[in-house]
C-alpha cells in the first residue's frame, strides 16, 4: 500500500505545482498591458497599433464587435478633446495571467477614472484578452469587455 500511495502523492504534488506556477512571460505581459492603458488614456494611435493584432476580434462592453481596422479608424477620426472635457485615465487592477506556450490569457479589472466638474467618476470593467506571441512579440487577438454593475 505504501508503494502505491507514494507515486500517487508525487503525481498530485506535480500536478498541483504546475497549476501554482506563474506565467513565464507575466512580467512582459503586465508591462505591455500597463503601457497600453497609459497610451489609451491619451488616445495614442501608435500604442493601439502595436497592441492589437491585425486579426483582432474585440467585443465591446456595449456588445459590439470590432476589428483592429475599426479601432484605428475610430481613433484617427476622433476630434481632438476640448479642454473642458474630462480626461479619463485607465489602469488595471487584479491582473491574472495564464500562459500556454505562445498564447496567454490576461484578465483584469479595468478602472477608468475621470474628473468632471470637481468630482471623480470611476467606471469598472472586467476585461479578458487573448494574447498570441508571433515573431517574438505579444499582440491581442481577442478581447472581451464587460461593464461591472455599480456597487450600492
Beta strands, then each sheet from edge to edge (+ up, - down):
strand 1: 52-59
strand 2: 65-66
strand 3: 88-100
strand 4: 103-116
strand 5: 119-134
strand 6: 137-147
sheet 1: 2+ 1- 6- 5+ 4- 3+
end
